């Protein structure tokens, strides 16, 4: 599994010959940005659903 994720290059659409782990590590900041946006968006909305 280590070889598969960290040593072999990937030919996928957005990997551009990088290993899957390199691709993951280089795109991790995008996930953080999206999570921050999602949290901010949710905190600004009022909760319209009132459980009974």
C-alpha positions in Angstrom: 0.0 0.0 0.0 2.9 2.4 0.7 4.3 1.9 -2.8 0.9 2.4 -4.3 0.3 5.8 -2.5 3.8 7.2 -2.0 6.1 5.9 -4.7 4.4 5.2 -7.9 3.4 8.0 -10.2 -0.2 8.4 -11.1 -1.6 9.1 -14.6 -4.9 10.5 -13.4 -6.4 13.7 -14.8 -5.1 16.1 -12.2 -2.1 14.2 -10.8 0.2 15.3 -13.6 2.6 12.4 -12.9 2.8 13.0 -9.1 2.2 10.3 -6.6 -1.3 10.2 -5.1 0.2 11.3 -1.7 1.9 14.3 -3.3 -1.4 15.3 -5.0 -3.2 14.9 -1.7 -0.7 17.0 0.3 -0.6 19.7 -2.3 -4.3 20.1 -2.4 -5.0 19.9 1.3 -5.2 23.7 1.5 -8.2 23.7 -0.8 -10.1 21.5 1.7 -9.3 23.8 4.5 -10.5 26.8 2.5 -13.8 25.1 1.6 -14.4 24.0 5.1 -13.9 27.5 6.4 -16.3 28.9 3.8 -18.9 26.2 4.7 -18.6 26.9 8.4 -18.9 30.7 7.9 -21.9 30.2 5.6 -23.7 27.9 8.1 -23.0 30.2 11.1 -24.6 33.1 9.3 -27.8 31.3 8.4 -30.7 31.0 10.8 -32.0 27.6 11.5 -35.5 27.3 9.9 -36.1 23.7 11.0 -37.6 23.4 14.5 -37.6 19.8 15.7 -40.7 18.7 17.5 
